[in-house]
Amino acid sequence: MDTGALHKISYGLYVIGARKGQKFNAQIANTVIQVSSVPPRISVCLNKDILTHDFIYDSQAFTVSILAQDTPLDFIGRFGFKSGRETDKLKGINYKIGQTGAPIVLDNALAYLEAEVISEADAGTHTIFLAEVVEAETLMDGEQITYAYYQQVKGGRTPKSAPSYIEKRREDTKGWQNMNVLSAAMSMIPR
């Protein structure tokens, strides 16, 4: 099977915000899709081991901040390669609390969506949350950062917790060669 074909699927980069009780967390993901327009519904696929997954599972709500193309790598890394179990990822970040009670990250965001979960599907190591959009706002004009841009132009990488992570295949010198890590999807957060 040519898993490289999966590299041709297009993705954006998003900050997913959620709350559990009085605690907030957020993570980078690239697995947000619009499912329907009437009613407006979206889905997000997140690794079950990640803290934001637990927060969404508990609160049944989340936010999506759609990131601009010029979002700095350190901002993406803050939400993609640090755990909310060990650090307050929202400290020093411009955000507000939405009507669902979840945090909406405003820094580097073109727009945001707030959603309430209506169903879940088990996807093995991940859960797909299907949700109805209850609020949305455009914050500024600009180009959205795609996952391809993040990887090819900014030199970003994918953690093992991402839905599209595929382990490198090592092959011997008789015609085999190392393959690049397939890293298109991004629930991108290690927790």
N, CA, C and O of each residue as an XYZ file, in Angstrom:
764
protein
N       0.849     -1.176      0.000
C       0.000      0.000      0.000
C       0.890      1.232      0.000
O       1.892      1.282      0.714
N       0.526      2.224     -0.800
C       1.254      3.486     -0.882
C       0.636      4.483      0.090
O      -0.253      5.249     -0.282
N       1.107      4.473      1.340
C       0.560      5.390      2.346
C       0.898      6.836      2.040
O       0.308      7.745      2.623
N       1.845      7.065      1.126
C       2.167      8.418      0.692
C       0.980      9.113      0.052
O       0.929     10.343      0.016
N       0.029      8.350     -0.453
C      -1.176      8.935     -1.044
C      -1.951      9.757     -0.018
O      -2.660     10.698     -0.375
N      -1.813      9.400      1.252
C      -2.500     10.151      2.302
C      -1.965     11.578      2.429
O      -2.649     12.457      2.952
N      -0.734     11.806      1.946
C      -0.153     13.158      1.967
C      -0.937     14.119      1.091
O      -0.808     15.333      1.242
N      -1.734     13.609      0.192
C      -2.483     14.451     -0.745
C      -3.771     14.994     -0.140
O      -4.426     15.836     -0.755
N      -4.150     14.534      1.044
C      -5.343     15.049      1.710
C      -5.006     16.399      2.332
O      -3.979     16.538      2.997
N      -5.859     17.385      2.123
C      -5.614     18.731      2.623
C      -6.220     18.924      4.016
O      -7.302     18.415      4.309
N      -5.511     19.663      4.864
C      -5.947     19.945      6.225
C      -5.629     21.389      6.577
O      -4.752     22.003      5.969
N      -6.335     21.926      7.547
C      -5.986     23.205      8.143
C      -5.398     22.947      9.520
O      -5.326     21.804      9.970
N      -4.978     24.012     10.185
C      -4.515     23.902     11.572
C      -5.434     24.735     12.452
O      -5.794     25.862     12.110
N      -5.807     24.166     13.586
C      -6.780     24.785     14.475
C      -6.334     24.632     15.921
O      -5.602     23.702     16.259
N      -6.780     25.553     16.772
C      -6.645     25.376     18.216
C      -8.014     24.945     18.719
O      -9.008     25.642     18.515
N      -8.058     23.799     19.375
C      -9.284     23.263     19.956
C      -9.266     23.584     21.444
O      -8.342     23.187     22.153
N     -10.278     24.299     21.921
C     -10.371     24.659     23.333
C     -11.482     23.887     24.017
O     -12.504     23.584     23.402
N     -11.283     23.565     25.295
C     -12.295     22.834     26.058
C     -12.125     23.124     27.542
O     -11.098     23.642     27.981
N     -13.157     22.778     28.299
C     -13.098     22.961     29.751
C     -13.586     21.698     30.438
O     -14.341     20.902     29.879
N     -13.130     21.548     31.658
C     -13.629     20.488     32.536
C     -13.729     21.124     33.911
O     -12.716     21.447     34.530
N     -14.949     21.300     34.382
C     -15.142     22.020     35.639
C     -14.650     23.441     35.486
O     -15.111     24.170     34.607
N     -13.725     23.838     36.328
C     -13.162     25.188     36.270
C     -11.818     25.254     35.539
O     -11.177     26.304     35.508
N     -11.396     24.136     34.954
C     -10.105     24.084     34.255
C     -10.307     24.195     32.746
O     -11.297     23.714     32.193
N      -9.333     24.846     32.094
C      -9.353     25.014     30.645
C      -8.126     24.354     30.029
O      -7.080     24.245     30.669
N      -8.263     23.922     28.802
C      -7.128     23.392     28.049
C      -7.379     23.663     26.570
O      -8.505     23.919     26.145
N      -6.301     23.599     25.807
C      -6.401     23.793     24.360
C      -5.279     23.014     23.697
O      -4.241     22.758     24.307
N      -5.498     22.639     22.441
C      -4.514     21.870     21.706
C      -4.597     22.202     20.224
O      -5.604     22.727     19.748
N      -3.541     21.894     19.512
C      -3.540     22.010     18.049
C      -4.155     20.737     17.478
O      -3.932     19.635     17.979
N      -4.929     20.918     16.424
C      -5.480     19.774     15.689
C      -5.579     20.160     14.220
O      -5.650     21.342     13.883
N      -5.584     19.162     13.357
C      -5.817     19.436     11.939
C      -6.945     18.571     11.413
O      -7.064     18.366     10.205
N      -7.766     18.068     12.301
C      -8.802     17.121     11.908
C     -10.207     17.682     12.089
O     -11.129     16.944     12.438
N     -10.375     18.966     11.858
C     -11.690     19.585     11.926
C     -12.272     19.622     10.514
O     -11.612     20.058      9.571
N     -13.511     19.162     10.381
C     -14.177     19.267      9.080
C     -15.624     19.721      9.271
O     -16.257     19.427     10.285
N     -16.129     20.443      8.271
C     -17.542     20.783      8.261
C     -18.292     19.558      7.769
O     -17.928     18.970      6.750
N     -19.334     19.171      8.487
C     -20.097     17.977      8.156
C     -21.394     18.336      7.433
O     -21.790     17.649      6.492
N     -22.058     19.414      7.869
C     -23.287     19.873      7.223
C     -23.424     21.378      7.416
O     -22.776     21.976      8.275
N     -24.291     21.976      6.586
C     -24.492     23.413      6.714
C     -25.813     23.753      7.381
O     -25.921     24.797      8.024
N     -26.834     22.890      7.242
C     -28.116     23.128      7.882
C     -28.563     21.828      8.549
O     -28.998     20.908      7.856
N     -28.467     21.730      9.855
C     -27.838     22.690     10.756
C     -26.317     22.649     10.601
O     -25.768     21.652     10.133
N     -25.633     23.737     10.994
C     -24.176     23.744     10.865
C     -23.533     22.771     11.852
O     -23.652     22.922     13.068
N     -22.851     21.768     11.296
C     -22.202     20.761     12.129
C     -20.770     20.551     11.678
O     -20.446     20.664     10.496
N     -19.919     20.241     12.650
C     -18.507     19.969     12.394
C     -18.120     18.698     13.143
O     -18.858     18.212     14.000
N     -16.954     18.178     12.802
C     -16.400     17.078     13.585
C     -14.939     17.369     13.851
O     -14.287     18.109     13.114
N     -14.442     16.773     14.915
C     -13.017     16.827     15.235
C     -12.635     15.435     15.746
O     -13.401     14.793     16.465
N     -11.454     14.987     15.369
C     -10.958     13.680     15.780
C      -9.750     13.899     16.686
O      -8.774     14.532     16.284
N      -9.818     13.371     17.923
C      -8.758     13.596     18.906
C      -8.301     12.288     19.539
O      -9.089     11.364     19.743
N      -7.017     12.234     19.843
C      -6.416     11.093     20.514
C      -7.022     10.957     21.911
O      -7.173     11.946     22.628
N      -7.363      9.737     22.284
C      -7.996      9.474     23.578
C      -7.080      9.742     24.762
O      -7.562      9.924     25.880
N      -5.767      9.770     24.542
C      -4.817      9.984     25.635
C      -4.563     11.457     25.928
O      -3.838     11.781     26.869
N      -5.138     12.339     25.151
C      -4.872     13.774     25.269
C      -5.861     14.422     26.231
O      -7.041     14.071     26.250
N      -5.379     15.359     27.021
C      -6.197     16.018     28.035
C      -7.422     16.705     27.435
O      -8.508     16.622     28.009
N      -7.275     17.372     26.310
C      -8.412     18.055     25.690
C      -9.520     17.066     25.349
O     -10.700     17.398     25.460
N      -9.158     15.868     24.939
C     -10.147     14.821     24.671
C     -10.997     14.583     25.917
O     -12.224     14.527     25.834
N     -10.346     14.443     27.068
C     -11.072     14.210     28.316
C     -11.998     15.374     28.644
O     -13.130     15.171     29.086
N     -11.513     16.593     28.426
C     -12.311     17.779     28.717
C     -13.560     17.820     27.830
O     -14.652     18.120     28.311
N     -13.402     17.520     26.537
C     -14.550     17.520     25.626
C     -15.512     16.401     25.998
O     -16.726     16.599     26.006
N     -14.979     15.242     26.301
C     -15.817     14.100     26.677
C     -16.668     14.451     27.896
O     -17.840     14.081     27.977
N     -16.060     15.174     28.847
C     -16.757     15.547     30.074
C     -17.768     16.676     29.850
O     -18.906     16.585     30.309
N     -17.364     17.729     29.154
C     -18.216     18.917     29.008
C     -19.154     18.857     27.811
O     -20.150     19.579     27.760
N     -18.831     17.982     26.831
C     -19.627     17.857     25.606
C     -19.676     19.160     24.809
O     -20.678     19.466     24.162
N     -18.577     19.926     24.865
C     -18.478     21.174     24.107
C     -17.017     21.466     23.808
O     -16.123     21.026     24.530
N     -16.784     22.216     22.731
C     -15.431     22.643     22.404
C     -15.478     23.854     21.488
O     -16.518     24.185     20.918
N     -14.331     24.506     21.359
C     -14.188     25.632     20.442
C     -13.117     25.296     19.414
O     -12.255     24.445     19.639
N     -13.193     25.980     18.290
C     -12.209     25.825     17.224
C     -11.754     27.223     16.813
O     -12.563     28.029     16.355
N     -10.473     27.511     16.973
C      -9.903     28.757     16.475
C      -9.157     28.433     15.193
O      -8.241     27.611     15.190
N      -9.552     29.080     14.105
C      -8.972     28.827     12.785
C      -7.746     29.720     12.632
O      -7.869     30.945     12.617
N      -6.567     29.115     12.518
C      -5.314     29.856     12.573
C      -4.911     30.481     11.242
O      -5.163     29.928     10.171
N      -4.280     31.647     11.337
C      -3.759     32.372     10.180
C      -2.453     31.740      9.700
O      -1.744     31.088     10.466
N      -2.156     31.945      8.436
C      -0.955     31.364      7.833
C       0.336     31.865      8.489
O       1.333     31.143      8.521
N       0.324     33.088      9.010
C       1.537     33.636      9.620
C       1.657     33.323     11.117
O       2.438     33.961     11.823
N       0.895     32.356     11.596
C       0.994     31.937     13.000
C       2.413     31.434     13.281
O       2.903     30.553     12.575
N       3.075     31.982     14.300
C       4.451     31.557     14.605
C       4.539     30.096     15.049
O       3.622     29.569     15.678
N       5.653     29.456     14.711
C       5.878     28.066     15.104
C       5.835     27.865     16.615
O       5.332     26.845     17.085
N       6.353     28.820     17.381
C       6.350     28.646     18.836
C       4.924     28.653     19.394
O       4.650     28.000     20.401
N       4.023     29.384     18.751
C       2.619     29.383     19.157
C       2.007     28.009     18.882
O       1.323     27.449     19.739
N       2.254     27.472     17.694
C       1.754     26.142     17.333
C       2.336     25.098     18.285
O       1.618     24.220     18.764
N       3.634     25.196     18.554
C       4.294     24.267     19.456
C       3.746     24.314     20.872
O       3.652     23.288     21.545
N       3.385     25.507     21.319
C       2.814     25.666     22.659
C       1.572     24.793     22.827
O       1.386     24.168     23.871
N       0.731     24.751     21.806
C      -0.511     23.996     21.876
C      -0.375     22.587     21.303
O      -1.254     21.747     21.490
N       0.737     22.333     20.600
C       0.893     21.040     19.956
C       1.891     20.103     20.590
O       1.805     18.890     20.399
N       2.837     20.636     21.340
C       3.893     19.779     21.869
C       4.095     19.932     23.370
O       5.114     19.498     23.907
N       3.142     20.541     24.042
C       3.188     20.653     25.496
C       1.898     20.077     26.048
O       0.853     20.135     25.400
N       1.975     19.533     27.226
C       0.797     18.933     27.846
C       0.118     19.903     28.801
O       0.777     20.577     29.593
N      -1.192     19.965     28.719
C      -1.966     20.750     29.664
C      -1.943     20.153     31.058
O      -2.354     20.802     32.020
N      -1.463     18.915     31.177
C      -1.310     18.300     32.491
C      -0.106     18.891     33.229
O      -0.026     18.831     34.456
N       0.820     19.458     32.468
C       2.061     19.963     33.057
C       2.217     21.470     32.977
O       3.036     22.039     33.699
N       1.450     22.133     32.113
C       1.586     23.571     31.943
C       0.238     24.198     31.605
O      -0.640     23.546     31.040
N       0.091     25.461     31.956
C      -1.114     26.209     31.595
C      -0.873     26.801     30.209
O      -0.239     27.849     30.080
N      -1.370     26.142     29.193
C      -1.119     26.564     27.817
C      -1.759     27.902     27.483
O      -1.340     28.558     26.530
N      -2.754     28.319     28.237
C      -3.438     29.576     27.956
C      -2.825     30.777     28.681
O      -3.219     31.916     28.430
N      -1.872     30.534     29.573
C      -1.245     31.634     30.306
C      -0.527     32.565     29.329
O       0.327     32.132     28.556
N      -0.885     33.839     29.375
C      -0.274     34.840     28.505
C      -0.856     34.883     27.101
O      -0.368     35.622     26.246
N      -1.895     34.096     26.861
C      -2.543     34.037     25.549
C      -3.845     34.831     25.612
O      -4.551     34.795     26.619
N      -4.159     35.546     24.537
C      -5.408     36.290     24.443
C      -6.542     35.306     24.111
O      -6.579     34.730     23.023
N      -7.455     35.129     25.061
C      -8.596     34.239     24.842
C      -9.802     34.783     25.591
O      -9.681     35.648     26.458
N     -10.971     34.256     25.234
C     -12.190     34.586     25.970
C     -12.971     33.301     26.194
O     -12.730     32.287     25.538
N     -13.911     33.362     27.131
C     -14.762     32.216     27.423
C     -16.034     32.374     26.590
O     -16.696     33.412     26.629
N     -16.356     31.335     25.846
C     -17.539     31.374     24.990
C     -18.799     30.966     25.727
O     -18.773     30.672     26.922
N     -19.901     30.954     24.996
C     -21.194     30.618     25.604
C     -21.256     29.170     26.085
O     -22.085     28.836     26.931
N     -20.378     28.299     25.549
C     -20.331     26.902     26.008
C     -19.481     26.747     27.261
O     -19.449     25.675     27.866
N     -18.792     27.817     27.650
C     -17.899     27.752     28.797
C     -16.484     27.361     28.425
O     -15.602     27.347     29.283
N     -16.253     27.045     27.166
C     -14.919     26.646     26.701
C     -14.127     27.879     26.269
O     -14.710     28.875     25.840
N     -12.797     27.812     26.384
C     -11.969     28.952     25.985
C     -11.855     29.062     24.457
O     -11.742     28.060     23.751
N     -11.890     30.303     23.976
C     -11.716     30.598     22.552
C     -10.398     31.345     22.412
O     -10.271     32.473     22.889
N      -9.417     30.728     21.762
C      -8.124     31.371     21.555
C      -8.270     32.407     20.447
O      -8.695     32.084     19.337
N      -7.914     33.659     20.755
C      -8.071     34.762     19.815
C      -6.769     35.118     19.104
O      -6.795     35.603     17.973
N      -5.629     34.882     19.761
C      -4.336     35.176     19.128
C      -4.184     34.339     17.860
O      -4.442     33.136     17.871
N      -3.768     34.975     16.777
C      -3.488     34.321     15.488
C      -4.713     33.674     14.846
O      -4.567     32.887     13.911
N      -5.911     33.987     15.327
C      -7.126     33.360     14.808
C      -7.815     34.241     13.768
O      -8.019     35.436     13.982
N      -8.169     33.629     12.643
C      -8.965     34.302     11.619
C     -10.436     34.309     12.010
O     -11.162     35.263     11.732
N     -10.865     33.233     12.658
C     -12.260     33.063     13.054
C     -12.322     31.991     14.124
O     -11.341     31.296     14.390
N     -13.493     31.868     14.734
C     -13.682     30.776     15.682
C     -15.088     30.210     15.558
O     -16.004     30.855     15.049
N     -15.225     28.984     16.040
C     -16.495     28.272     16.107
C     -16.650     27.740     17.523
O     -15.672     27.350     18.159
N     -17.883     27.727     18.012
C     -18.195     27.046     19.270
C     -19.156     25.927     18.939
O     -20.070     26.105     18.134
N     -18.958     24.787     19.547
C     -19.780     23.636     19.187
C     -20.143     22.800     20.405
O     -19.388     22.704     21.373
N     -21.324     22.201     20.324
C     -21.794     21.278     21.353
C     -21.880     19.883     20.742
O     -22.473     19.692     19.680
N     -21.282     18.917     21.425
C     -21.208     17.544     20.929
C     -22.609     16.924     20.889
O     -23.382     17.024     21.841
N     -22.911     16.278     19.750
C     -24.195     15.569     19.629
C     -23.994     14.055     19.529
O     -24.916     13.283     19.790
N     -22.774     13.635     19.147
C     -22.470     12.202     19.157
C     -20.969     11.992     19.061
O     -20.209     12.900     18.725
N     -20.568     10.767     19.367
C     -19.163     10.384     19.327
C     -19.036      9.058     18.609
O     -19.941      8.225     18.647
N     -17.896      8.872     17.949
C     -17.614      7.589     17.301
C     -16.224      7.137     17.708
O     -15.274      7.918     17.682
N     -16.113      5.880     18.082
C     -14.828      5.313     18.465
C     -14.029      5.023     17.203
O     -14.489      4.298     16.320
N     -12.829      5.593     17.122
C     -11.952      5.389     15.965
C     -10.652      4.724     16.407
O      -9.578      5.084     15.924
N     -10.736      3.774     17.308
C      -9.543      3.088     17.799
C      -8.821      3.937     18.825
O      -9.317      4.113     19.937
N      -7.669      4.462     18.478
C      -6.897      5.299     19.400
C      -7.496      6.693     19.549
O      -7.092      7.452     20.429
N      -8.457      7.033     18.693
C      -9.043      8.359     18.662
C     -10.567      8.301     18.810
O     -11.184      7.250     18.635
N     -11.149      9.445     19.133
C     -12.597      9.610     19.145
C     -12.950     10.705     18.149
O     -12.292     11.743     18.087
N     -13.997     10.455     17.373
C     -14.520     11.487     16.484
C     -15.719     12.103     17.192
O     -16.699     11.421     17.491
N     -15.626     13.408     17.456
C     -16.720     14.133     18.087
C     -17.501     14.863     16.995
O     -16.935     15.686     16.275
N     -18.789     14.568     16.868
C     -19.674     15.269     15.950
C     -20.404     16.320     16.768
O     -20.954     16.016     17.826
N     -20.410     17.569     16.278
C     -20.955     18.646     17.093
C     -21.714     19.664     16.247
O     -21.418     19.870     15.070
N     -22.694     20.287     16.880
C     -23.451     21.352     16.235
C     -22.829     22.697     16.607
O     -22.561     22.963     17.778
N     -22.606     23.533     15.608
C     -22.036     24.860     15.829
C     -23.112     25.738     16.458
O     -24.208     25.873     15.914
N     -22.793     26.336     17.609
C     -23.757     27.184     18.321
C     -23.378     28.659     18.269
O     -24.190     29.523     18.598
N     -22.151     28.945     17.859
C     -21.691     30.329     17.720
C     -20.486     30.327     16.796
O     -19.730     29.356     16.745
N     -20.314     31.418     16.069
C     -19.170     31.562     15.165
C     -18.936     33.041     14.909
O     -19.871     33.841     14.913
N     -17.675     33.393     14.686
C     -17.350     34.784     14.392
C     -16.072     34.853     13.571
O     -15.098     34.154     13.851
N     -16.089     35.712     12.544
C     -14.879     36.022     11.786
C     -14.175     37.151     12.514
O     -14.795     38.165     12.835
N     -12.887     36.987     12.777
C     -12.117     37.973     13.530
C     -11.269     38.875     12.634
O     -11.077     40.053     12.934
N     -10.763     38.314     11.534
C      -9.949     39.104     10.605
C      -9.834     38.373      9.275
O     -10.076     37.169      9.187
N      -9.465     39.114      8.255
C      -9.220     38.521      6.944
C      -7.817     37.935      6.912
O      -6.957     38.321      7.704
N      -7.592     37.013      6.006
C      -6.268     36.427      5.843
C      -6.373     35.009      5.334
O      -7.466     34.464      5.183
N      -5.229     34.423      5.074
C      -5.147     33.040      4.612
C      -5.022     32.117      5.814
O      -4.291     32.402      6.762
N      -5.745     31.012      5.759
C      -5.644     30.001      6.808
C      -4.367     29.193      6.600
O      -3.977     28.913      5.467
N      -3.727     28.826      7.693
C      -2.564     27.955      7.589
C      -3.045     26.531      7.305
O      -3.952     26.025      7.966
N      -2.434     25.910      6.332
C      -2.730     24.509      6.045
C      -1.640     23.655      6.672
O      -0.559     24.137      7.011
N      -1.951     22.389      6.814
C      -0.965     21.485      7.378
C       0.227     21.334      6.443
O       1.363     21.204      6.900
N      -0.023     21.352      5.139
C       1.072     21.270      4.161
C       2.001     22.470      4.311
O       3.221     22.307      4.277
N       1.449     23.671      4.475
C       2.251     24.876      4.662
C       3.065     24.769      5.954
O       4.249     25.105      5.985
N       2.421     24.301      7.003
C       3.092     24.118      8.287
C       4.309     23.206      8.138
O       5.375     23.492      8.684
N       4.149     22.114      7.401
C       5.248     21.163      7.240
C       6.292     21.645      6.242
O       7.486     21.644      6.542
N       5.850     22.056      5.059
C       6.770     22.348      3.958
C       7.443     23.708      4.081
O       8.628     23.829      3.768
N       6.727     24.728      4.525
C       7.294     26.073      4.597
C       7.864     26.365      5.985
O       8.958     26.914      6.108
N       7.129     26.001      7.012
C       7.569     26.295      8.377
C       8.428     25.188      8.977
O       9.063     25.392     10.012
N       8.455     24.018      8.339
C       9.276     22.919      8.839
C       8.700     22.218     10.045
O       9.448     21.646     10.838
N       7.372     22.248     10.207
C       6.712     21.617     11.351
C       6.736     20.103     11.269
O       7.002     19.531     10.213
N       6.457     19.463     12.386
C       6.446     18.000     12.454
C       5.184     17.516     13.147
O       4.406     18.309     13.676
N       4.994     16.205     13.135
C       3.785     15.593     13.699
C       4.137     14.651     14.840
O       5.025     13.812     14.691
N       3.456     14.772     15.980
C       3.695     13.837     17.078
C       2.993     12.505     16.830
O       2.099     12.409     15.989
N       3.401     11.500     17.558
C       2.812     10.165     17.406
C       1.328     10.132     17.757
O       0.622      9.219     17.330
N       0.840     11.103     18.522
C      -0.570     11.105     18.916
C      -1.498     11.601     17.811
O      -2.717     11.519     17.958
N      -0.956     12.110     16.718
C      -1.783     12.625     15.620
C      -2.438     11.475     14.859
O      -1.816     10.428     14.676
N      -3.685     11.651     14.410
C      -4.377     10.576     13.703
C      -3.670     10.136     12.432
O      -3.804      8.982     12.025
N      -2.922     11.026     11.796
C      -2.295     10.673     10.521
C      -0.815     10.311     10.653
O      -0.131     10.121      9.646
N      -0.323     10.214     11.875
C       1.074      9.841     12.058
C       1.279      8.417     11.563
O       0.542      7.505     11.938
N       2.276      8.240     10.726
C       2.652      6.901     10.278
C       4.136      6.753     10.538
O       4.946      7.587     10.134
N       4.464      5.696     11.208
C       5.843      5.470     11.593
C       6.738      5.293     10.370
O       6.330      4.725      9.356
N       7.974      5.795     10.490
C       8.951      5.623      9.412
C       9.217      4.149      9.202
O       9.284      3.368     10.152
N       9.367      3.785      7.952
C       9.758      2.402      7.639
C      11.240      2.414      7.313
O      11.688      3.156      6.439
N      11.979      1.606      8.005
C      13.412      1.497      7.744
C      13.638      0.291      6.857
O      13.065     -0.776      7.076
N      14.467      0.471      5.868
C      14.677     -0.602      4.918
C      16.169     -0.751      4.647
O      16.921      0.218      4.747
N      16.601     -1.979      4.299
C      18.027     -2.228      4.117
C      18.538     -1.645      2.800
O      17.774     -1.051      2.039
N      19.818     -1.816      2.538
C      20.466     -1.194      1.383
C      20.150     -1.862      0.055
O      20.556     -1.337     -0.982
N      19.458     -2.978      0.027
C      19.120     -3.661     -1.213
C      17.848     -3.079     -1.818
O      16.845     -3.776     -1.971
N      17.902     -1.817     -2.155
C      16.764     -1.189     -2.807
C      15.751     -0.573     -1.864
O      14.837      0.121     -2.308
N      15.894     -0.811     -0.581
C      14.975     -0.223      0.390
C      15.539      1.118      0.829
O      16.757      1.297      0.861
N      14.676      2.055      1.164
C      15.126      3.346      1.663
C      14.195      3.823      2.762
O      13.073      3.333      2.895
N      14.657      4.767      3.537
C      13.812      5.323      4.599
C      12.701      6.151      3.979
O      12.929      6.889      3.020
N      11.510      6.031      4.523
C      10.377      6.845      4.084
C      10.181      7.967      5.092
O      10.506      7.817      6.269
N       9.653      9.079      4.631
C       9.322     10.187      5.535
C       8.136      9.817      6.392
O       7.329      8.964      6.023
N       8.035     10.460      7.534
C       6.891     10.255      8.411
C       5.678     10.889      7.745
O       5.720     12.049      7.335
N       4.611     10.128      7.642
C       3.363     10.687      7.140
C       2.730     11.438      8.295
O       2.407     10.851      9.328
N       2.556     12.730      8.117
C       2.084     13.520      9.247
C       1.051     14.544      8.826
O       1.228     15.731      9.100
N       0.008     14.142      8.188
C      -0.978     15.077      7.708
C      -1.966     15.500      8.768
O      -2.338     16.673      8.790
N      -2.413     14.635      9.640
C      -3.450     15.028     10.550
C      -2.888     15.557     11.844
O      -1.763     15.210     12.204
N      -3.619     16.378     12.551
C      -3.067     16.933     13.737
C      -4.034     17.096     14.857
O      -4.556     18.189     15.079
N      -4.266     16.111     15.516
C      -4.762     16.322     16.844
C      -3.523     16.654     17.584
O      -3.506     16.641     18.815
N      -2.625     16.910     16.966
C      -1.243     17.252     17.089
C      -0.743     17.393     18.518
O       0.427     17.720     18.721
N      -1.538     17.172     19.451
C      -1.109     17.396     20.816
C      -0.689     16.102     21.467
O      -1.363     15.082     21.322
N       0.420     16.132     22.182
C       0.829     14.925     22.856
C      -0.052     14.594     24.055
O       0.057     13.489     24.587
N      -0.924     15.505     24.509
C      -1.838     15.228     25.633
C      -3.138     15.914     25.431
O      -4.033     15.801     26.269
